[in-house]
Amino acid sequence: MALHPVVERVTARIAERSRASRAAYLARMDAQREREPARRALACGNLAHGFAAAGPDQDRLRSGQGGHLAIVTAYNDMLSAHQPMEQYPALIRMAARNAGGSAQVAGGVPAMCDGITQGRAGMELSLFSRDVIAQATAVALSHAMYDGMLLLGVCDKIVPGLLIGALSFGHLPAIFVPAGPMPSGIPNKQKAEVRQRYAQGLASRDELLAAEAASYHAPGTCTFYGTANSNQMLMEVMGLHLPGTAFVPPNTPLRDALTVAAAEQALRITALGDDYRPLARTVDEKAIVNAMVGLAATGGSTNHAIHLVAVARAAGLRIDWDDLDELSRATPLLARIYPNGAADVNGFQAAGGLGLVIRELLAGGLLHPDIACVHGGDLHRQAQVPYLDDLTLRWRDPPAASGDPGIVRPLADPFDAEGGLRRLQGNLGRAIVKISAVAPELRRIQAPARLFDSQDALLQAFRKDRLHGDFVAVVRWQGPRANGMPELHKLTPTLAALQDRGQRVALLTDGRMSGASGKVLAAIHLSPEAAAGGPLARLREGDLVCIDAEAGRVDALVEPAEWAARAPARADLRGNHRDHGRELFALMRRHVGSAEEGGSALFAAMDAEQAEDAEDAGA
């Protein structure tokens, strides 16, 4: 099947835009490549430190024989998604040993849970934790002991952070090893109903806690299709998982077999063998386009409008929201998973899952098949489904047809003609909106602005019954520079309750909403942010605002002369800068780039340093 013309056009545009930066990145990675184990070049004292605690692997590391794998893990037993990874290093070491190699835990990375920190001060560290994870990954890989890596992570900032850090060592192959989803709990609709009743004062805290505990109730990833599960989809379509790994449940023989197989395969694709597949060559413009198409086709998390920009940048590639918008408009929506539907990821997997989606997208020319997947084949093999034949791990083709057309559909009969992630632009800046769960008649609003400086201020106005009529809730001073860009997920039940009682409402913010953005129109990630002097700081209470997701516009309907003459408002942000660890992230707030630039402090600082280097070279 020939490539879809939009996919072909956007891929070519990214490649051309990134020509110089991609070439420079690949040159750096090629220069780092070792033709034999790098540890052989270590001084004896250095090497002895590296294998002092390696037990049965000491002789192999001493002699330099066999491939050696770095395990970089996000394990902790507070996060349900990461708790199953406790035993992975033992499995991986055993598998590597049996295959003639070895493995060590090279380092751990922090793994925080947005589900726990929502609405709390800790949430202001969430986006920045991605940069910390990237740095921690680089520290783990800095010892020049390794020929390949296994990256153990699942959740929101963790997978992007691991990938960004690993790309600095892109001369090494890398395979991502997830844990899989927990069993399904109470139906998502039931949980959402309790949340809305609690927001309205109609349900008790005990009732709400019982509903939440019945939803989040076991080891494994939360089963709604938020950022964590979107991460797993991305690793599949980018060829960074063994096929069909994403949604296999934890603590099962199949999950353990896949973890063992990942270690074995990582040893096969090092530079020491005949099928060298460095991470730098797997993550190219085609893989990044596949990621954007997969995000659109499955109704994935809005957070990846930020994360994918940063990941691409780490690989020397430049993408923007125009690329995402164009691909999303050309990609049919093939899945409805909560919050875009009633089913969770377990229901999605049972109905055909990613194997069916990948096969359909490939058949329509919407994915690049010819990427250097870690399993040794191309993307067609990524559509296969793993299973155990007695004790032997095998793969088979996905089902010929969907097991439930209410959850996943073929390309010929999609839920919608497009994916629903759109870029908005206008005199208020540029923003992202996700419309896959928003009814068509609610995708445009023109209403007065109600201004709030925090989500708590909006919730307080709701509790005091001060939110009447149609309005656009403007929550500003929530961008990366202002307070680390926390998700504003606490607003979801409240805005949904207002909409359900007949009001026309929408959200406009320079913050993030959530990987679980729902049925209320939300223009998010508005850039430039208010704290950077963006147009959002010029809005006044009562200004008419138009958000039109169909036309791709976000505008303040204010006379141009008046709009130009307005001085931007200023906010007292000192309360965002102290306590709960926030004081440690001042450097990141000061240097962070915009949401469309990836919301990263690392790349802004790198740009500044490179500019200084160029100036020094010219002098």
C-alpha positions as CSV (number, residue, x, y, z in Angstrom):
1,M,0.0,0.0,0.0
2,A,1.4,3.4,-1.0
3,L,1.8,6.0,1.7
4,H,-1.1,8.3,2.3
5,P,-0.2,11.7,0.7
6,V,-0.6,13.6,4.0
7,V,1.7,11.2,5.8
8,E,4.2,11.4,2.9
9,R,4.0,15.2,2.9
10,V,4.4,15.8,6.6
11,T,7.2,13.3,6.9
12,A,9.1,15.0,4.1
13,R,8.5,18.4,5.7
14,I,9.9,17.2,9.1
15,A,12.9,15.7,7.4
16,E,13.6,18.9,5.5
17,R,13.1,21.1,8.5
18,S,15.4,18.9,10.6
19,R,18.0,18.3,8.0
20,A,20.9,20.0,9.8
21,S,19.9,19.1,13.4
22,R,19.3,15.4,12.5
23,A,22.6,15.1,10.6
24,A,24.4,16.6,13.6
25,Y,22.7,14.2,16.0
26,L,23.5,11.1,13.9
27,A,27.1,12.2,13.5
28,R,27.4,12.4,17.3
29,M,25.8,9.0,17.8
30,D,28.1,7.4,15.1
31,A,31.1,8.9,16.8
32,Q,30.0,7.2,20.1
33,R,29.6,3.8,18.6
34,E,32.1,1.2,19.8
35,R,33.1,-1.7,17.6
36,E,33.9,-3.8,20.6
37,P,32.6,-3.6,24.2
38,A,33.3,-0.1,25.5
39,R,34.3,-1.6,28.9
40,R,37.4,-3.1,27.3
41,A,38.7,0.5,27.0
42,L,38.2,1.2,30.7
43,A,41.2,1.4,33.0
44,C,41.5,-1.7,35.3
45,G,40.4,0.2,38.4
46,N,37.4,1.6,36.5
47,L,36.4,-1.8,35.2
48,A,36.9,-3.5,38.6
49,H,34.5,-1.1,40.1
50,G,32.0,-2.0,37.5
51,F,32.0,-5.8,38.1
52,A,32.8,-5.9,41.8
53,A,29.2,-6.8,42.8
54,A,28.4,-8.7,39.6
55,G,28.5,-12.2,41.2
56,P,28.3,-14.9,38.6
57,D,28.8,-12.4,35.8
58,Q,32.2,-11.2,37.0
59,D,34.2,-13.5,34.8
60,R,32.3,-12.4,31.7
61,L,32.6,-8.7,32.4
62,R,36.3,-9.2,33.3
63,S,37.0,-10.8,30.0
64,G,34.8,-8.5,28.0
65,Q,33.0,-11.4,26.4
66,G,29.3,-11.3,25.5
67,G,26.9,-8.4,25.4
68,H,26.1,-6.5,28.6
69,L,22.8,-4.8,29.1
70,A,21.9,-1.8,31.2
71,I,18.6,-2.0,33.0
72,V,17.2,1.5,33.7
73,T,14.2,1.1,35.9
74,A,11.4,3.3,37.2
75,Y,10.4,0.6,39.7
76,N,8.7,1.7,43.0
77,D,5.9,-0.1,44.8
78,M,3.8,3.0,45.4
79,L,2.8,3.2,41.7
80,S,0.6,0.4,40.8
81,A,1.9,0.5,37.2
82,H,5.5,0.0,38.3
83,Q,5.1,-2.3,41.3
84,P,5.2,-5.4,39.0
85,M,8.7,-4.5,37.8
86,E,10.2,-5.4,41.2
87,Q,11.2,-8.9,39.9
88,Y,12.2,-7.8,36.3
89,P,15.9,-7.4,37.0
90,A,16.2,-11.0,38.3
91,L,14.4,-12.3,35.2
92,I,16.5,-10.2,32.9
93,R,19.8,-11.2,34.4
94,M,18.9,-14.8,34.2
95,A,17.8,-14.5,30.5
96,A,20.9,-12.6,29.6
97,R,23.1,-15.1,31.3
98,N,21.4,-18.0,29.5
99,A,21.9,-16.2,26.2
100,G,25.7,-15.7,26.7
101,G,25.5,-12.1,28.0
102,S,24.9,-10.3,31.2
103,A,22.9,-7.4,32.7
104,Q,23.0,-5.0,35.6
105,V,20.6,-2.4,37.0
106,A,22.4,0.7,35.8
107,G,20.2,3.1,37.7
108,G,16.8,4.1,38.8
109,V,14.7,7.0,37.8
110,P,12.0,8.8,39.7
111,A,8.4,7.9,39.0
112,M,5.7,10.1,40.3
113,C,2.0,9.5,39.9
114,D,-0.2,12.3,38.5
115,G,-3.2,10.4,39.8
116,I,-2.0,11.0,43.4
117,T,-0.7,14.6,42.9
118,Q,-3.7,15.9,41.0
119,G,-4.7,19.3,42.5
120,R,-1.8,19.3,45.0
121,A,1.4,21.2,45.0
122,G,3.3,18.1,44.0
123,M,1.6,18.2,40.6
124,E,3.8,21.3,39.9
125,L,6.8,19.0,39.7
126,S,5.2,16.6,37.3
127,L,6.2,18.0,33.9
128,F,9.6,18.9,35.1
129,S,10.1,15.3,36.4
130,R,10.4,14.3,32.7
131,D,13.6,16.3,32.4
132,V,14.9,14.9,35.7
133,I,14.1,11.3,34.4
134,A,16.0,12.1,31.2
135,Q,19.0,13.3,33.2
136,A,18.8,10.3,35.6
137,T,18.8,8.0,32.5
138,A,21.9,9.7,31.2
139,V,23.6,9.3,34.5
140,A,22.7,5.6,34.6
141,L,24.2,5.1,31.1
142,S,27.3,7.2,31.7
143,H,29.6,4.4,32.9
144,A,30.6,3.0,29.5
145,M,29.9,-0.5,30.6
146,Y,27.0,-1.4,28.3
147,D,26.2,-2.6,24.8
148,G,22.4,-2.2,25.0
149,M,19.6,-1.1,27.3
150,L,16.3,-2.2,28.6
151,L,14.1,0.7,29.8
152,L,11.5,-0.2,32.4
153,G,8.7,2.3,32.7
154,V,5.1,2.9,32.0
155,C,3.5,6.1,33.2
156,D,3.0,9.7,32.1
157,K,6.4,11.5,32.1
158,I,8.4,8.4,32.7
159,V,8.4,6.8,29.2
160,P,9.1,10.1,27.5
161,G,11.8,10.9,30.0
162,L,13.5,7.5,29.6
163,L,13.4,7.9,25.8
164,I,14.8,11.4,25.8
165,G,17.7,10.4,28.1
166,A,18.3,7.2,26.2
167,L,18.6,9.1,22.9
168,S,21.7,10.8,24.2
169,F,23.1,7.3,24.1
170,G,21.4,6.5,20.8
171,H,24.4,4.5,19.5
172,L,23.1,1.7,21.8
173,P,20.0,-0.4,21.0
174,A,17.1,0.0,23.5
175,I,13.9,-1.9,24.2
176,F,11.1,-0.7,26.4
177,V,9.7,-3.2,28.8
178,P,6.3,-2.3,30.3
179,A,4.2,-4.0,33.0
180,G,0.6,-4.1,31.6
181,P,-2.8,-3.0,32.9
182,M,-4.4,-4.0,36.1
183,P,-7.7,-5.9,35.9
184,S,-10.8,-3.9,35.1
185,G,-12.6,-2.3,38.0
186,I,-16.0,-0.7,38.2
187,P,-17.3,0.7,34.9
188,N,-15.7,4.1,34.0
189,K,-19.2,5.6,33.5
190,Q,-20.1,4.7,37.1
191,K,-16.9,6.2,38.4
192,A,-17.4,9.4,36.5
193,E,-21.0,9.7,37.8
194,V,-19.9,9.4,41.4
195,R,-17.2,12.1,40.7
196,Q,-19.8,14.5,39.3
197,R,-22.2,13.9,42.2
198,Y,-19.3,14.5,44.7
199,A,-18.4,17.8,42.9
200,Q,-22.0,18.9,43.3
201,G,-22.1,17.9,47.0
202,L,-24.5,15.0,46.3
203,A,-22.1,12.2,47.3
204,S,-20.0,11.7,50.4
205,R,-16.2,11.4,50.6
206,D,-16.7,7.8,51.7
207,E,-18.8,7.0,48.6
208,L,-16.3,8.7,46.3
209,L,-13.3,6.8,47.9
210,A,-15.2,3.5,47.6
211,A,-15.7,4.2,43.9
212,E,-12.1,5.2,43.3
213,A,-10.8,2.2,45.2
214,A,-13.0,-0.1,43.1
215,S,-11.4,1.4,40.0
216,Y,-7.8,1.6,41.1
217,H,-7.5,-1.7,42.9
218,A,-4.5,-3.9,41.9
219,P,-1.0,-3.9,40.5
220,G,-0.8,-2.7,36.9
221,T,-1.5,0.4,34.9
222,C,-4.7,2.3,35.4
223,T,-7.0,1.0,32.8
224,F,-8.4,4.2,31.3
225,Y,-6.7,5.5,28.1
226,G,-4.7,8.4,29.5
227,T,-1.1,9.3,29.1
228,A,0.3,6.0,30.6
229,N,-1.5,3.7,28.2
230,S,-1.0,6.2,25.3
231,N,2.7,5.8,26.1
232,Q,2.4,2.1,25.5
233,M,0.7,2.6,22.2
234,L,3.5,5.0,21.1
235,M,6.2,2.4,21.9
236,E,4.3,-0.1,19.7
237,V,3.9,2.1,16.6
238,M,7.5,3.4,17.0
239,G,8.8,-0.2,17.0
240,L,10.3,0.1,20.5
241,H,8.4,-2.8,22.1
242,L,8.4,-6.5,21.2
243,P,5.2,-6.9,19.2
244,G,2.0,-6.8,21.2
245,T,3.7,-6.1,24.6
246,A,1.7,-3.1,25.6
247,F,-1.5,-4.5,27.2
248,V,-0.5,-7.9,28.5
249,P,-1.5,-8.2,32.2
250,P,1.2,-8.1,34.9
251,N,2.2,-11.1,36.9
252,T,1.3,-13.6,34.3
253,P,3.4,-16.3,32.5
254,L,3.0,-14.4,29.2
255,R,4.2,-11.1,30.7
256,D,7.3,-12.9,32.2
257,A,8.0,-14.6,28.9
258,L,7.9,-11.2,27.1
259,T,10.3,-9.7,29.6
260,V,12.8,-12.6,29.1
261,A,12.4,-12.3,25.3
262,A,13.2,-8.6,25.5
263,A,16.5,-9.3,27.2
264,E,17.4,-11.9,24.6
265,Q,16.5,-9.7,21.7
266,A,18.4,-6.7,23.1
267,L,21.6,-8.9,23.1
268,R,20.9,-9.8,19.4
269,I,20.8,-6.2,18.2
270,T,23.9,-4.8,19.8
271,A,26.9,-3.6,17.7
272,L,28.6,-6.8,18.6
273,G,26.3,-8.9,16.4
274,D,25.0,-8.9,12.8
275,D,21.7,-7.1,13.3
276,Y,22.8,-3.8,14.9
277,R,19.7,-1.6,15.6
278,P,20.8,1.5,17.5
279,L,18.1,3.6,19.1
280,A,19.2,6.6,17.0
281,R,18.2,4.9,13.8
282,T,14.9,3.5,15.1
283,V,13.7,6.9,16.3
284,D,13.7,8.8,13.0
285,E,11.1,11.1,11.3
286,K,9.1,8.1,10.2
287,A,8.8,6.7,13.7
288,I,7.8,10.2,15.0
289,V,5.1,10.5,12.3
290,N,3.9,7.0,13.2
291,A,3.6,8.2,16.8
292,M,1.4,11.2,15.8
293,V,-0.8,9.0,13.6
294,G,-1.2,6.4,16.3
295,L,-2.1,9.1,18.8
296,A,-4.9,10.4,16.5
297,A,-6.2,7.0,15.5
298,T,-6.7,5.9,19.1
299,G,-7.9,9.2,20.7
300,G,-4.7,9.3,22.8
301,S,-3.6,11.8,25.4
302,T,-3.2,15.5,24.8
303,N,0.0,15.4,26.9
304,H,1.8,13.9,24.0
305,A,1.4,17.2,22.1
306,I,4.1,18.3,24.4
307,H,6.1,15.0,25.0
308,L,6.5,14.1,21.3
309,V,7.9,17.5,20.5
310,A,10.6,16.9,23.2
311,V,11.3,13.3,22.2
312,A,11.7,14.3,18.5
313,R,14.0,17.2,19.6
314,A,16.2,14.7,21.5
315,A,16.6,12.7,18.2
316,G,17.5,15.9,16.2
317,L,14.1,16.2,14.8
318,R,11.8,19.4,14.8
319,I,8.1,18.9,14.8
320,D,5.2,21.3,15.7
321,W,1.5,21.3,16.3
322,D,0.8,22.0,12.6
323,D,2.3,18.6,11.9
324,L,0.1,17.0,14.5
325,D,-3.0,18.8,13.3
326,E,-2.5,17.8,9.7
327,L,-1.9,14.2,10.5
328,S,-4.9,14.0,12.9
329,R,-7.3,15.4,10.3
330,A,-6.2,12.8,7.8
331,T,-6.3,9.8,10.3
332,P,-9.7,8.1,11.0
333,L,-10.6,7.4,14.7
334,L,-10.5,3.6,15.1
335,A,-10.9,3.2,18.8
336,R,-13.2,4.4,21.6
337,I,-11.5,3.9,24.9
338,Y,-12.5,5.7,28.1
339,P,-12.6,8.8,28.3
340,N,-13.5,8.7,24.6
341,G,-15.8,5.7,25.1
342,A,-17.1,3.3,27.7
343,A,-14.5,0.6,27.4
344,D,-11.1,0.4,29.1
345,V,-7.8,-0.9,27.7
346,N,-8.6,-4.4,28.7
347,G,-11.8,-4.3,26.7
348,F,-9.8,-2.7,23.8
349,Q,-7.3,-5.5,24.0
350,A,-9.9,-8.2,24.0
351,A,-11.7,-6.6,21.0
352,G,-8.5,-6.7,18.8
353,G,-6.4,-4.0,20.4
354,L,-3.3,-2.4,18.9
355,G,-2.6,-5.3,16.6
356,L,-5.8,-4.7,14.7
357,V,-5.3,-0.9,14.7
358,I,-1.7,-1.2,13.4
359,R,-2.8,-3.6,10.7
360,E,-5.6,-1.3,9.6
361,L,-3.4,1.8,9.6
362,L,-0.7,0.0,7.6
363,A,-3.3,-1.1,5.1
364,G,-4.4,2.5,4.6
365,G,-0.9,3.8,4.1
366,L,-1.1,5.8,7.3
367,L,1.9,4.3,9.1
368,H,5.5,3.9,7.8
369,P,6.2,0.2,7.8
370,D,9.9,0.5,7.1
371,I,11.2,1.6,10.4
372,A,14.0,-0.3,12.3
373,C,11.9,-2.0,14.9
374,V,13.7,-3.6,17.8
375,H,12.3,-7.1,17.1
376,G,14.2,-7.3,13.9
377,G,11.4,-7.0,11.4
378,D,9.3,-4.1,10.1
379,L,6.1,-2.6,11.5
380,H,3.9,-5.3,9.9
381,R,5.3,-7.7,12.5
382,Q,4.4,-5.2,15.2
383,A,0.8,-6.0,14.6
384,Q,1.2,-9.6,15.7
385,V,-0.2,-10.8,19.0
386,P,2.0,-12.8,21.5
387,Y,0.8,-16.0,23.1
388,L,2.3,-19.1,24.9
389,D,2.3,-22.4,23.2
390,D,2.8,-24.6,26.2
391,L,5.9,-22.7,27.5
392,T,7.1,-21.4,24.2
393,L,6.5,-17.7,23.3
394,R,5.0,-17.3,19.8
395,W,3.2,-14.6,17.8
396,R,0.1,-14.8,15.6
397,D,-1.8,-12.4,13.4
398,P,-4.4,-10.2,15.0
399,P,-8.1,-11.2,14.6
400,A,-9.5,-10.7,11.2
401,A,-12.4,-8.6,12.5
402,S,-13.1,-6.5,15.6
403,G,-14.5,-8.4,18.5
404,D,-16.5,-5.4,19.5
405,P,-17.3,-2.6,16.9
406,G,-18.2,-0.4,19.8
407,I,-14.6,-0.3,20.9
408,V,-12.4,-0.8,17.8
409,R,-13.2,-0.6,14.1
410,P,-11.6,-1.2,10.8
411,L,-10.4,1.7,8.6
412,A,-13.5,1.2,6.3
413,D,-15.9,1.9,9.2
414,P,-14.2,4.4,11.6
415,F,-15.9,6.1,14.5
416,D,-15.0,9.4,12.9
417,A,-13.2,10.6,9.8
418,E,-10.4,12.1,11.8
419,G,-8.6,11.6,15.1
420,G,-9.7,14.7,16.9
421,L,-6.5,16.3,18.0
422,R,-6.4,19.8,16.6
423,R,-4.3,22.9,16.7
424,L,-6.1,26.2,17.4
425,Q,-4.6,29.6,16.6
426,G,-5.7,33.2,16.8
427,N,-5.1,36.4,18.6
428,L,-4.8,34.5,21.9
429,G,-2.0,32.3,20.6
430,R,-1.8,28.6,19.7
431,A,-3.4,25.8,21.6
432,I,-4.4,22.1,21.5
433,V,-7.9,20.8,21.7
434,K,-9.1,17.2,21.8
435,I,-12.6,16.7,20.3
436,S,-12.8,12.9,20.1
437,A,-15.0,12.8,23.2
438,V,-16.8,16.2,22.6
439,A,-20.2,16.2,20.9
440,P,-20.1,17.9,17.5
441,E,-22.6,20.6,18.6
442,L,-20.3,21.5,21.5
443,R,-17.2,22.0,19.5
444,R,-17.7,25.8,19.1
445,I,-18.5,28.3,21.8
446,Q,-18.7,32.1,21.9
447,A,-19.3,33.4,25.4
448,P,-18.0,35.8,28.0
449,A,-14.7,35.0,29.8
450,R,-14.6,34.2,33.5
451,L,-11.1,34.7,34.7
452,F,-9.5,32.5,37.4
453,D,-5.9,32.4,38.6
454,S,-6.1,28.8,39.7
455,Q,-8.3,25.7,39.4
456,D,-9.1,26.1,43.1
457,A,-10.5,29.6,42.5
458,L,-12.9,28.2,39.9
459,L,-14.0,25.3,42.2
460,Q,-14.6,27.8,45.0
461,A,-16.8,29.9,42.6
462,F,-18.8,26.7,41.8
463,R,-19.3,25.8,45.4
464,K,-20.6,29.3,46.1
465,D,-23.0,29.0,43.2
466,R,-21.4,31.9,41.2
467,L,-21.1,30.2,37.8
468,H,-24.3,30.9,35.8
469,G,-25.1,31.1,32.2
470,D,-22.7,30.3,29.3
471,F,-19.1,31.2,29.8
472,V,-15.5,30.3,28.9
473,A,-13.6,29.4,32.1
474,V,-10.1,31.0,31.6
475,V,-7.6,29.5,34.0
476,R,-4.3,31.3,33.5
477,W,-0.8,31.4,35.1
478,Q,-0.7,27.6,34.7
479,G,2.1,27.3,32.1
480,P,5.5,25.8,32.5
481,R,7.2,29.1,33.6
482,A,4.4,30.1,36.0
483,N,4.1,26.9,38.0
484,G,5.4,23.9,36.1
485,M,2.2,23.4,34.1
486,P,0.2,21.1,36.4
487,E,-2.8,19.1,35.0
488,L,-6.1,20.7,35.9
489,H,-8.0,17.4,36.0
490,K,-9.9,18.5,39.2
491,L,-12.0,20.7,36.9
492,T,-13.3,17.8,34.8
493,P,-16.3,16.8,37.0
494,T,-17.2,20.4,37.8
495,L,-17.3,21.6,34.2
496,A,-19.1,18.4,33.1
497,A,-21.7,19.0,35.8
498,L,-22.3,22.5,34.5
499,Q,-22.6,21.3,31.0
500,D,-25.0,18.5,32.0
501,R,-27.4,21.1,33.6
502,G,-27.7,22.9,30.3
503,Q,-25.0,25.6,30.4
504,R,-22.6,26.1,27.5
505,V,-19.1,26.0,29.0
506,A,-15.5,25.5,27.9
507,L,-12.0,25.7,29.3
508,L,-9.2,27.9,28.1
509,T,-5.9,27.6,29.8
510,D,-2.1,27.8,29.4
511,G,-2.0,24.7,31.6
512,R,-2.6,21.0,30.9
513,M,-5.9,19.4,31.3
514,S,-5.1,15.7,31.5
515,G,-4.4,12.6,29.6
516,A,-8.0,11.8,30.4
517,S,-9.5,15.0,28.8
518,G,-13.3,14.4,28.4
519,K,-16.5,15.7,27.0
520,V,-16.1,19.4,27.8
521,L,-14.4,21.6,25.1
522,A,-11.0,22.4,26.4
523,A,-8.4,24.6,24.6
524,I,-5.2,23.8,26.5
525,H,-1.5,24.3,26.4
526,L,-2.1,27.9,25.2
527,S,1.2,29.3,24.1
528,P,2.8,31.7,24.7
529,E,1.7,31.4,28.3
530,A,0.5,34.3,30.4
531,A,3.6,34.3,32.6
532,A,5.7,34.8,29.5
533,G,3.6,37.9,28.5
534,G,1.4,35.9,26.2
535,P,-1.9,37.3,24.9
536,L,-3.9,35.4,27.6
537,A,-2.6,38.0,30.1
538,R,-4.5,40.7,28.2
539,L,-7.9,39.1,28.7
540,R,-10.4,40.9,31.0
541,E,-13.4,39.6,32.8
542,G,-16.4,39.5,30.5
543,D,-14.5,39.7,27.2
544,L,-16.1,37.6,24.5
545,V,-14.0,34.6,23.6
546,C,-14.6,32.3,20.7
547,I,-13.2,28.8,20.6
548,D,-14.0,27.1,17.3
549,A,-12.5,23.6,17.1
550,E,-13.9,23.1,13.6
551,A,-12.3,26.2,12.2
552,G,-9.2,25.8,14.4
553,R,-9.5,29.2,16.0
554,V,-9.1,30.7,19.5
555,D,-9.8,34.4,19.7
556,A,-10.7,37.2,22.0
557,L,-13.4,39.2,20.3
558,V,-12.0,42.6,21.2
559,E,-11.4,45.6,18.9
560,P,-7.9,45.2,17.5
561,A,-6.9,48.7,18.6
562,E,-8.0,48.2,22.2
563,W,-6.5,44.7,22.2
564,A,-3.1,46.1,21.1
565,A,-3.2,48.9,23.6
566,R,-3.8,46.7,26.6
567,A,-1.0,46.1,29.0
568,P,-0.7,42.4,30.0
569,A,-1.8,41.7,33.6
570,R,0.8,40.5,36.1
571,A,0.3,37.8,38.7
572,D,2.0,37.2,42.1
573,L,3.5,33.8,41.5
574,R,5.6,33.7,44.7
575,G,3.3,31.1,46.1
576,N,4.3,28.7,43.4
577,H,8.0,28.9,44.2
578,R,8.3,27.5,47.7
579,D,7.6,24.3,49.7
580,H,6.8,20.8,48.6
581,G,10.1,20.7,46.7
582,R,9.1,23.4,44.3
583,E,12.1,25.6,45.4
584,L,14.4,23.0,43.9
585,F,12.9,23.6,40.4
586,A,13.5,27.3,40.1
587,L,16.2,26.7,37.4
588,M,13.7,24.8,35.3
589,R,10.9,27.4,35.6
590,R,13.4,30.1,34.6
591,H,14.7,28.4,31.5
592,V,11.7,26.3,30.3
593,G,10.5,26.5,26.8
594,S,6.9,26.8,25.7
595,A,4.5,23.9,25.5
596,E,4.8,23.8,21.8
597,E,8.5,23.6,22.1
598,G,8.1,20.6,24.4
599,G,7.9,22.3,27.8
600,S,11.5,21.4,28.5
601,A,14.2,23.4,30.3
602,L,16.9,21.0,28.9
603,F,16.6,22.1,25.3
604,A,16.4,25.8,26.0
605,A,19.6,25.6,27.9
606,M,21.2,23.4,25.2
607,D,20.3,26.0,22.6
608,A,21.8,28.8,24.7
609,E,25.0,26.8,25.2
610,Q,25.3,25.9,21.5
611,A,24.8,29.6,20.6
612,E,27.7,30.4,22.9
613,D,29.8,27.7,21.4
614,A,29.2,29.0,17.9
615,E,30.0,32.5,19.0
616,D,33.3,31.3,20.5
617,A,34.1,29.3,17.4
618,G,33.5,32.4,15.3
619,A,35.8,34.4,17.5
